[in-house]
Amino acid sequence: MDSTTQDRLNGSLFETARPGERLRQAIASPEVTALIGIFDMFSASVAARHYNGLFVSGFGFSASYYGLPDIGFIAWPDMVNFVQRLRLAFPAHHLLVDIDDGYADPEVACHVVQQLEAIGASGVILEDQKRPRRCGHAEGKQILPLEEYLEKLTLVLRTRGDLVVVARTDATEEPEMLRRAAALAATDADVVLVDGIPTAELITKVRAVVQGKPMLFNQMTGGKSPRLSLPELGELGVDVAIYSAPCLFAAQEAIDRDLVALKEREGRLPEPRPGAVGVAAATALLERNISRHHPRSHVPPQA
């Protein structure tokens, strides 16, 4: 489907539903909903041409905005400001936001959820890690007592309006993964995520304990989980797939490769080739994000 057709379809739905409702409808559809992890406005601009769902990855944002690993450096105002810019540029895309542990404090978590919903985020992921936190596919994760996490989650659920809330556990041992998955599925959370699932067989077990609750699977290159296609995930009972850092990893590889080549050519730029990105192509990509270029149906009604 080309981007113009997708824009028209998104615009039609945008006129009738709020961001959370639109994401909830996508999750309820027969196909697995794919959300692509982005790390800045430029990577989002590229990803938005190919997918109608974006995942605001904590891993990518921490790397891009701070130049630091995903171990708890993100300040919530920075994340909120980023999501606001995303929503203005991509009015019809799903925006699922990683809010880590809710920035430690339950009251802060609730405040962030209110802020994100007010600026048009579609949903958030709230994890059960305690600080110092880690990427979900890294070693050394520590988790809160289940009761403490459920208290925080319950406050967030009471605070949100239409926002989709994904309850996430970072348990690493199978019995605890399954125990927590069942407990999260029993809440009013919209979706359950067990991060770092190591096998397809365990995905099936999680699917069984969460019963009819939608399930999210996190795919990450070099991570702990198996590489599975969307049809394969659908057969395992997965409803949503997030791809945490494909844009970030591709950028690192491409930038490194091109700068090595530039150095080898003693600073001479390469010969232009068909399809290569230059000033015109990059400008054309970014012009799509200016509000005057959005279809009229993408303009939200005024309160």
Disulfide bonds with the S-S distance in Angstrom:
none
